[in-house]
């Protein structure tokens, strides 16, 4: 009996130990998976609301001011090396709505816009009111046009609305503004974050300089969205639909390869790797947004996004600064790209340069050891630039070449590295400006001034604002660290860059090196993605 009791107790103890070990392994595996996806210090990050942010939130309309909403400002400065702690190196819940012609609502769902006195048609635009937009687009598809611009204009005309702000009365006699606009691609569902950003942007800059806004959407804007934006600015606002050519998968893209690629990128945790709509967004910003019909009279643009923070008052006009100083492209954050999103972009860029006999004194900025891409790029969620750059023949040829590779879809090329490498090909170092004095936060990454003697020439001398310190710059808010000094930041490389001319021979040598050195292995990519690349190459 005693022996039986000991045996039962031992057996029970063994079962308990086995269950404990199994539970530990399972929970540890789950935690490690999340830990690896989100970065080693993800769980130490926290949101922070500063005084100005809280004041803006307190003043939001009741239906937008949810108690659970917090500032996008996060302290994500990590000392571990890229890419494990890259701010976009984890799975993200962000998604854009999938849009097809069947998703476009009928006109009667938005009929209240036609009777709203706040909104009117743009001057010299057709005043069209079809009963159903889907039928209207089908009619346009069967109509012959002399050029795409005219077709696009007719296509979106029923869904282009204009809010005339009261500030326009200030310019009846003279208008010294640059022909520029604040451009935003946004969804109706992002209204709360958009109002948050507009309130900051108005307070920091645009209530004084009165530049127009252009809101773009792949579906028609709702009356609720348009009314909310109009309540928070006295400046002109245009709301416009995207032409379907600007937001669709081209017919030359093989759907089977595309679907397989998305599944494999998603399986290895590439940010937005499985999203078709995110690829539409990147391709739109890379090759189409400067062609949008409502932007054709605009010379410069400032791109802003919902949910971002502007940390500093700006008492000068960046557009005027760009124009007067012959600057073409400007940024505030430069970091390294996620390598698994662009495995072949560098090689294709080199091929284009060789084929077109490009000479550049800035392309070396993007070249690392063994002529490989060092992954540096300018974060395009903030960019102030000349539309002439994107509308140039050189840029158009570059985009068309990249588009022909189909890798905006088979891979997951972002518009930021595309814009950046194009700047490397076609611009000089002197054409590019770093706005050190514009404090900015996006997706947990913050640029705020870390002032030293070498920065004196980067801040206009006429800056005087309560938010600036004695050095004439805008310091970081408490407990927020600038990403400028992170290991994956490229800002110091830009500041210390010495122009070196690359000729056709330089590009050819780099291309041969890339091909010889097994291009994909050099990016330390996972084997599954290398297999995907081989599979795609064989399929093509």
C-alpha positions as CSV (number, residue, x, y, z in Angstrom):
1,X,0.0,0.0,0.0
2,X,2.9,2.3,0.9
3,X,4.6,1.5,-2.4
4,X,1.4,2.2,-4.3
5,X,1.1,5.6,-2.6
6,X,4.7,6.6,-3.4
7,X,4.2,5.6,-7.1
8,X,1.0,7.6,-7.4
9,X,2.6,10.6,-5.8
10,X,5.6,10.4,-8.1
11,X,3.4,10.0,-11.1
12,X,1.3,13.1,-10.1
13,X,4.5,15.1,-9.6
14,X,5.8,14.1,-13.0
15,X,2.6,15.1,-14.7
16,X,2.7,18.5,-12.9
17,X,6.3,19.1,-13.9
18,X,5.5,18.1,-17.5
19,X,2.5,20.5,-17.7
20,X,4.6,23.3,-16.1
21,X,7.4,22.9,-18.6
22,X,4.9,22.7,-21.6
23,X,3.2,25.9,-20.4
24,X,6.5,27.7,-19.9
25,X,7.7,26.7,-23.4
26,X,4.5,27.8,-25.1
27,X,4.3,31.2,-23.3
28,X,8.0,31.8,-23.8
29,X,7.7,31.0,-27.5
30,X,4.8,33.4,-27.9
31,X,6.6,36.1,-25.9
32,X,9.8,35.7,-27.9
33,X,7.9,35.9,-31.2
34,X,6.3,39.1,-30.2
35,X,9.6,40.3,-28.7
36,X,11.4,39.7,-32.0
37,X,8.7,41.2,-34.1
38,X,8.3,44.4,-32.1
39,X,11.9,45.0,-31.0
40,X,13.9,44.4,-27.8
41,X,12.7,47.5,-26.0
42,X,9.2,47.7,-27.4
43,X,7.6,46.9,-24.1
44,X,9.4,49.7,-22.3
45,X,8.1,52.4,-24.6
46,X,5.3,54.6,-23.4
47,X,3.1,57.4,-24.7
48,X,3.6,60.9,-23.5
49,X,1.4,63.9,-23.8
50,X,3.1,67.2,-23.4
51,X,1.5,70.5,-22.4
52,X,0.8,71.7,-25.9
53,X,-0.5,68.4,-27.1
54,X,-2.9,68.2,-24.1
55,X,-4.2,71.7,-24.8
56,X,-4.9,70.7,-28.4
57,X,-6.7,67.5,-27.3
58,X,-8.8,69.4,-24.7
59,X,-10.1,71.7,-27.5
60,X,-11.2,68.9,-29.9
61,X,-14.9,68.5,-30.7
62,X,-16.7,66.2,-28.2
63,X,-17.3,63.5,-30.8
64,X,-13.5,63.4,-31.5
65,X,-12.1,63.9,-28.0
66,X,-12.1,60.3,-26.7
67,X,-10.5,59.9,-23.3
68,X,-8.5,57.0,-24.5
69,X,-6.7,59.0,-27.3
70,X,-3.1,59.7,-26.6
71,X,-0.4,61.6,-28.4
72,X,1.6,59.7,-31.0
73,X,4.8,60.9,-29.3
74,X,6.7,57.9,-28.0
75,X,10.2,57.4,-26.6
76,X,11.6,54.8,-28.9
77,X,15.3,55.7,-28.9
78,X,17.1,52.3,-28.6
79,X,20.8,51.6,-28.3
80,X,20.6,48.2,-29.9
81,X,21.7,48.0,-33.5
82,X,19.4,48.1,-36.5
83,X,17.4,46.3,-37.8
84,X,16.1,44.5,-34.6
85,X,14.8,47.7,-33.1
86,X,13.9,49.5,-36.3
87,X,10.8,51.6,-35.6
88,X,9.0,49.8,-38.5
89,X,10.6,46.4,-37.9
90,X,7.6,44.8,-36.4
91,X,4.2,43.7,-37.5
92,X,1.9,46.7,-37.6
93,X,-1.9,46.8,-37.5
94,X,-2.0,49.7,-39.9
95,X,-4.1,49.0,-43.0
96,X,-5.6,51.0,-45.8
97,X,-9.1,50.1,-47.0
98,X,-9.1,47.9,-50.0
99,X,-10.8,49.8,-52.8
100,X,-12.2,48.7,-56.1
101,X,-14.8,50.2,-58.4
102,X,-17.4,48.1,-56.6
103,X,-16.5,49.8,-53.4
104,X,-17.2,53.3,-54.7
105,X,-20.5,54.5,-53.2
106,X,-23.5,55.7,-55.1
107,X,-24.0,59.5,-55.3
108,X,-27.1,59.5,-53.1
109,X,-25.0,58.5,-50.1
110,X,-23.2,61.9,-50.3
111,X,-26.1,64.0,-51.4
112,X,-25.9,66.3,-48.4
113,X,-22.6,67.7,-49.7
114,X,-24.5,69.3,-52.7
115,X,-26.7,71.4,-50.3
116,X,-23.9,72.4,-47.9
117,X,-23.1,76.1,-48.4
118,X,-19.5,75.6,-47.1
119,X,-18.4,73.7,-50.2
120,X,-18.4,74.7,-53.9
121,X,-16.8,73.5,-57.1
122,X,-13.3,74.5,-58.2
123,X,-13.1,77.3,-60.7
124,X,-13.0,76.1,-64.3
125,X,-13.9,72.6,-63.3
126,X,-16.9,70.7,-64.7
127,X,-19.9,70.8,-62.5
128,X,-21.0,67.2,-62.9
129,X,-23.5,65.3,-60.7
130,X,-23.9,61.7,-61.9
131,X,-26.5,59.5,-60.2
132,X,-24.0,56.8,-59.7
133,X,-20.2,57.1,-59.8
134,X,-19.7,53.5,-60.9
135,X,-21.8,54.0,-64.0
136,X,-20.2,57.3,-64.6
137,X,-16.7,55.8,-64.6
138,X,-17.8,53.0,-67.0
139,X,-19.1,55.7,-69.4
140,X,-15.7,57.5,-69.2
141,X,-13.9,54.3,-70.0
142,X,-15.7,54.1,-73.3
143,X,-14.9,57.8,-74.1
144,X,-11.9,58.8,-76.2
145,X,-9.6,61.5,-74.6
146,X,-6.6,63.3,-76.1
147,X,-4.6,62.8,-72.9
148,X,-4.8,61.2,-69.5
149,X,-5.0,64.5,-67.6
150,X,-8.3,65.5,-69.2
151,X,-9.7,62.0,-68.6
152,X,-8.6,62.0,-64.9
153,X,-10.1,65.5,-64.5
154,X,-13.5,64.4,-65.8
155,X,-13.4,61.2,-63.8
156,X,-12.9,62.8,-60.4
157,X,-14.8,66.1,-61.0
158,X,-18.0,65.0,-59.3
159,X,-16.1,64.3,-56.1
160,X,-13.8,67.4,-56.0
161,X,-15.0,70.0,-53.5
162,X,-13.6,73.3,-52.4
163,X,-13.9,75.1,-49.0
164,X,-13.0,78.8,-49.3
165,X,-11.4,79.9,-46.0
166,X,-11.9,83.4,-44.7
167,X,-8.2,84.0,-44.8
168,X,-8.4,84.3,-48.6
169,X,-9.7,87.8,-48.1
170,X,-6.3,88.8,-46.9
171,X,-4.9,88.2,-50.4
172,X,-7.3,90.3,-52.5
173,X,-4.8,93.1,-53.0
174,X,-1.5,91.2,-53.1
175,X,-0.3,87.6,-52.6
176,X,3.3,87.1,-51.7
177,X,2.9,83.4,-51.1
178,X,4.8,80.8,-53.1
179,X,2.6,78.6,-55.3
180,X,2.5,75.8,-52.8
181,X,0.1,73.5,-51.0
182,X,-0.1,71.3,-47.9
183,X,-0.9,67.8,-49.4
184,X,-2.5,65.0,-47.4
185,X,-3.5,61.5,-48.4
186,X,-6.0,60.3,-45.8
187,X,-8.9,58.0,-45.2
188,X,-12.3,59.1,-43.9
189,X,-11.8,56.8,-40.9
190,X,-8.7,58.8,-39.9
191,X,-10.7,61.9,-39.1
192,X,-9.8,62.1,-35.4
193,X,-6.0,61.9,-36.0
194,X,-6.3,64.3,-38.9
195,X,-8.0,67.0,-36.8
196,X,-5.4,66.4,-34.2
197,X,-2.6,67.1,-36.7
198,X,-4.4,70.0,-38.4
199,X,-4.8,71.8,-35.1
200,X,-1.1,71.5,-34.4
201,X,-0.1,72.5,-37.9
202,X,-2.3,75.6,-37.8
203,X,-1.1,76.6,-34.4
204,X,2.6,76.1,-35.3
205,X,2.6,77.5,-38.8
206,X,-0.3,77.8,-41.2
207,X,-2.6,80.1,-39.3
208,X,0.0,82.8,-40.0
209,X,1.2,81.8,-43.6
210,X,-2.2,80.7,-44.9
211,X,-1.3,78.0,-47.4
212,X,-4.1,75.9,-49.0
213,X,-4.6,72.3,-48.1
214,X,-5.3,69.5,-50.6
215,X,-6.8,66.4,-49.2
216,X,-6.7,63.2,-51.3
217,X,-8.6,60.0,-50.9
218,X,-9.1,56.8,-52.9
219,X,-12.8,57.0,-52.1
220,X,-15.0,60.1,-51.9
221,X,-14.7,62.2,-48.7
222,X,-17.7,62.2,-46.5
223,X,-19.6,65.3,-45.5
224,X,-18.6,64.6,-41.8
225,X,-14.9,64.6,-42.7
226,X,-15.1,67.7,-44.8
227,X,-17.1,69.7,-42.2
228,X,-14.7,68.7,-39.4
229,X,-11.7,69.9,-41.3
230,X,-13.4,73.1,-42.3
231,X,-14.1,73.9,-38.7
232,X,-10.4,73.9,-37.8
233,X,-8.9,76.1,-40.5
234,X,-9.6,79.5,-42.1
235,X,-7.5,78.6,-45.1
236,X,-8.6,77.2,-48.4
237,X,-9.1,73.4,-48.6
238,X,-9.7,71.2,-51.6
239,X,-11.0,67.7,-51.2
240,X,-10.4,65.3,-54.1
241,X,-10.8,61.8,-55.2
242,X,-7.9,59.8,-56.8
243,X,-8.3,58.7,-60.4
244,X,-8.5,54.9,-60.5
245,X,-5.3,54.7,-62.6
246,X,-3.5,56.1,-59.6
247,X,-4.7,53.4,-57.2
248,X,-4.9,50.1,-58.9
249,X,-2.9,47.0,-59.6
250,X,-1.6,47.3,-63.2
251,X,-2.6,44.6,-65.7
252,X,1.0,43.7,-66.3
253,X,1.4,42.4,-62.7
254,X,1.0,38.7,-62.4
255,X,-1.7,38.1,-59.7
256,X,-0.3,34.7,-58.7
257,X,3.2,36.0,-58.1
258,X,1.8,39.0,-56.3
259,X,-0.3,36.9,-53.9
260,X,2.5,34.5,-53.2
261,X,4.9,37.4,-52.5
262,X,2.5,39.1,-50.1
263,X,1.9,35.9,-48.2
264,X,5.6,35.2,-47.8
265,X,6.5,38.8,-46.8
266,X,3.7,38.7,-44.2
267,X,4.9,35.3,-42.9
268,X,8.3,36.8,-42.0
269,X,6.9,39.9,-40.3
270,X,7.7,42.5,-42.9
271,X,5.9,45.7,-42.0
272,X,2.8,46.0,-44.3
273,X,4.2,43.1,-46.3
274,X,0.8,41.5,-46.9
275,X,-1.1,44.6,-47.7
276,X,-2.1,45.3,-51.3
277,X,-3.4,48.8,-50.4
278,X,-0.1,49.8,-48.9
279,X,1.6,49.1,-52.2
280,X,-1.0,51.3,-54.0
281,X,-0.1,54.1,-51.6
282,X,3.7,53.7,-52.2
283,X,3.2,53.5,-55.9
284,X,0.9,56.5,-55.9
285,X,3.4,58.7,-54.0
286,X,6.2,57.4,-56.2
287,X,4.7,58.0,-59.6
288,X,1.3,59.7,-59.6
289,X,0.5,62.2,-56.9
290,X,2.4,65.0,-58.7
291,X,0.1,64.3,-61.7
292,X,-3.1,64.7,-59.8
293,X,-5.3,67.3,-61.7
294,X,-5.9,69.5,-58.7
295,X,-2.2,70.0,-58.1
296,X,-1.1,71.0,-61.6
297,X,-0.8,74.7,-60.7
298,X,1.3,74.0,-57.6
299,X,5.1,74.4,-57.6
300,X,6.0,73.2,-54.1
301,X,4.3,70.8,-51.6
302,X,4.6,70.0,-47.9
303,X,3.4,66.5,-47.2
304,X,1.8,65.9,-43.8
305,X,-0.1,62.9,-42.4
306,X,-2.7,62.2,-39.7
307,X,-1.6,61.6,-36.2
308,X,1.8,63.3,-36.4
309,X,3.2,65.9,-34.0
310,X,4.7,69.3,-34.8
311,X,6.7,70.4,-31.8
312,X,7.9,73.9,-32.7
313,X,6.5,77.2,-33.7
314,X,7.7,78.2,-37.1
315,X,7.9,81.9,-37.7
316,X,9.2,81.9,-41.3
317,X,8.0,80.4,-44.6
318,X,9.8,77.1,-45.5
319,X,8.4,77.4,-49.1
320,X,9.9,80.9,-49.5
321,X,13.1,79.6,-48.0
322,X,13.2,76.7,-50.5
323,X,12.5,78.9,-53.5
324,X,14.8,81.8,-52.6
325,X,17.7,79.4,-51.8
326,X,17.1,77.2,-54.9
327,X,16.4,74.1,-52.7
328,X,14.6,71.2,-54.4
329,X,14.1,68.7,-51.7
330,X,13.9,68.9,-47.9
331,X,13.6,66.5,-45.0
332,X,13.7,66.2,-41.2
333,X,14.4,62.5,-40.6
334,X,16.8,60.2,-42.5
335,X,17.1,56.6,-41.3
336,X,17.8,53.2,-42.8
337,X,15.2,51.3,-44.7
338,X,14.0,47.8,-43.8
339,X,16.1,45.6,-46.2
340,X,13.5,42.9,-46.8
341,X,11.1,45.5,-48.4
342,X,13.5,46.5,-51.2
343,X,15.9,43.6,-52.1
344,X,16.3,44.6,-55.8
345,X,15.7,48.4,-55.7
346,X,19.4,49.2,-55.5
347,X,20.4,46.9,-58.4
348,X,17.6,48.3,-60.6
349,X,18.6,51.9,-59.8
350,X,22.2,51.1,-60.8
351,X,21.0,49.5,-64.0
352,X,18.9,52.6,-64.8
353,X,21.9,54.8,-64.2
354,X,24.1,52.8,-66.4
355,X,21.6,52.6,-69.2
356,X,21.0,56.4,-69.1
357,X,24.6,57.5,-68.6
358,X,23.9,59.3,-65.3
359,X,26.5,61.5,-63.6
360,X,25.9,62.5,-60.0
361,X,27.7,64.1,-57.1
362,X,25.2,63.0,-54.5
363,X,24.6,59.3,-55.2
364,X,27.6,58.2,-53.2
365,X,25.7,59.2,-50.1
366,X,23.6,56.0,-50.5
367,X,26.5,53.7,-51.3
368,X,28.0,51.6,-48.6
369,X,30.8,49.1,-48.5
370,X,31.3,46.9,-51.6
371,X,29.0,49.3,-53.5
372,X,25.9,47.9,-51.8
373,X,23.0,50.1,-50.7
374,X,23.6,51.4,-47.2
375,X,19.7,51.6,-46.8
376,X,19.8,55.4,-46.0
377,X,16.7,57.3,-47.2
378,X,14.8,60.4,-46.3
379,X,11.5,59.7,-44.5
380,X,8.9,61.0,-47.0
381,X,6.0,61.2,-44.5
382,X,7.6,64.6,-44.0
383,X,8.9,66.2,-47.1
384,X,8.9,69.7,-48.6
385,X,9.9,69.6,-52.2
386,X,9.5,71.1,-55.7
387,X,7.0,69.4,-58.0
388,X,9.4,70.3,-60.8
389,X,11.7,67.6,-59.6
390,X,9.0,64.9,-59.7
391,X,7.6,66.2,-63.0
392,X,11.0,66.2,-64.7
393,X,11.7,63.8,-67.6
394,X,14.5,62.2,-65.7
395,X,12.3,61.3,-62.7
396,X,9.5,60.2,-65.0
397,X,11.8,57.8,-66.9
398,X,13.2,56.5,-63.6
399,X,9.7,55.8,-62.2
400,X,8.6,54.1,-65.4
401,X,11.6,51.9,-65.4
402,X,11.0,50.9,-61.7
403,X,7.3,50.3,-62.4
404,X,8.2,48.0,-65.3
405,X,10.0,45.7,-62.9
406,X,6.7,45.1,-61.1
407,X,8.5,45.2,-57.8
408,X,6.2,47.8,-56.3
409,X,4.0,44.7,-55.9
410,X,6.3,41.7,-56.0
411,X,8.5,43.2,-53.3
412,X,7.2,46.1,-51.1
413,X,9.1,49.2,-52.3
414,X,8.3,52.3,-50.4
415,X,8.1,55.8,-51.9
416,X,10.7,57.1,-49.5
417,X,13.7,55.2,-50.8
418,X,12.4,55.8,-54.4
419,X,12.3,59.6,-53.8
420,X,15.7,59.4,-52.1
421,X,17.5,57.4,-54.7
422,X,16.0,59.7,-57.4
423,X,17.5,62.6,-55.5
424,X,20.8,60.8,-55.5
425,X,20.6,60.3,-59.3
426,X,19.3,63.7,-60.4
427,X,20.1,66.3,-57.7
428,X,23.2,67.8,-56.2
429,X,24.0,67.8,-52.6
430,X,23.4,71.6,-52.5
431,X,19.8,71.1,-53.7
432,X,18.8,69.2,-50.5
433,X,18.0,70.9,-47.2
434,X,17.7,69.5,-43.7
435,X,15.1,71.5,-41.6
436,X,16.8,71.2,-38.2
437,X,14.4,73.7,-36.6
438,X,11.2,71.8,-37.4
439,X,10.4,69.5,-34.5
440,X,8.4,66.4,-35.7
441,X,7.2,63.0,-34.6
442,X,5.8,60.2,-36.8
443,X,5.2,56.6,-35.8
444,X,7.2,56.9,-32.6
445,X,10.2,58.6,-34.3
446,X,11.0,62.1,-33.2
447,X,13.3,64.8,-34.7
448,X,13.9,67.7,-32.3
449,X,16.9,70.0,-32.2
450,X,20.2,68.8,-30.8
451,X,21.9,72.1,-31.3
452,X,25.7,72.5,-31.7
453,X,28.1,74.8,-33.4
454,X,28.0,72.9,-36.7
455,X,24.2,73.6,-37.0
456,X,24.4,77.4,-37.1
457,X,23.8,77.6,-40.8
458,X,20.8,75.3,-40.7
459,X,18.5,77.6,-38.8
460,X,17.4,80.9,-40.4
461,X,18.7,83.8,-38.3
462,X,15.3,85.6,-38.1
463,X,13.7,82.8,-36.0
464,X,12.2,84.2,-32.8
465,X,9.5,82.2,-31.0
466,X,8.6,81.4,-27.4
467,X,9.3,77.7,-28.0
468,X,12.9,78.3,-29.0
469,X,15.8,78.2,-26.6
470,X,18.6,80.8,-26.4
471,X,20.4,79.1,-29.2
472,X,17.5,79.8,-31.6
473,X,16.4,76.2,-31.9
474,X,13.5,74.1,-30.6
475,X,14.6,71.6,-28.1
476,X,13.1,68.1,-27.5
477,X,10.2,67.9,-25.1
478,X,10.9,66.3,-21.7
479,X,11.6,62.5,-21.9
480,X,11.5,62.5,-25.7
481,X,14.8,61.7,-27.4
482,X,15.6,62.6,-30.9
483,X,16.1,59.7,-33.4
484,X,19.0,61.7,-35.0
485,X,21.6,59.9,-32.9
486,X,20.1,56.4,-33.2
487,X,22.4,53.8,-34.8
488,X,20.1,53.5,-37.8
489,X,20.0,57.3,-38.4
490,X,21.7,58.7,-41.5
491,X,21.7,62.3,-40.4
492,X,25.3,62.5,-39.4
493,X,26.3,61.0,-42.7
494,X,24.3,63.7,-44.5
495,X,25.9,66.5,-42.4
496,X,29.4,65.3,-43.0
497,X,29.0,64.2,-46.6
498,X,31.6,65.5,-49.1
499,X,30.3,65.4,-52.7
500,X,32.0,62.8,-54.9
501,X,31.2,62.5,-58.6
502,X,29.9,59.2,-59.8
503,X,30.2,58.7,-63.6
504,X,28.8,56.0,-65.8
505,X,32.0,54.0,-65.1
506,X,31.3,54.3,-61.3
507,X,27.7,53.1,-61.7
508,X,28.9,50.2,-63.9
509,X,31.5,49.1,-61.4
510,X,29.0,49.2,-58.6
511,X,26.4,47.2,-60.6
512,X,29.0,44.5,-61.5
513,X,30.0,44.3,-57.8
514,X,26.4,43.9,-56.7
515,X,25.7,41.2,-59.2
516,X,28.9,39.3,-58.4
517,X,28.4,39.5,-54.6
518,X,25.1,37.7,-54.5
519,X,23.0,40.7,-53.9
520,X,20.2,39.3,-51.7
521,X,22.5,37.5,-49.3
522,X,24.3,40.7,-48.6
523,X,21.2,42.1,-47.0
524,X,21.1,39.4,-44.4
525,X,17.7,38.4,-45.5
526,X,15.9,35.4,-44.2
527,X,16.1,32.2,-46.2
528,X,12.4,32.2,-46.9
529,X,12.7,35.5,-48.6
530,X,15.7,34.4,-50.6
531,X,13.7,31.4,-51.8
532,X,10.9,33.8,-52.7
533,X,13.3,35.9,-54.8
534,X,14.5,32.8,-56.7
535,X,11.0,31.6,-57.2
536,X,10.0,35.0,-58.7
537,X,13.1,35.1,-60.9
538,X,12.3,31.7,-62.3
539,X,8.6,32.6,-62.8
540,X,9.6,35.6,-64.8
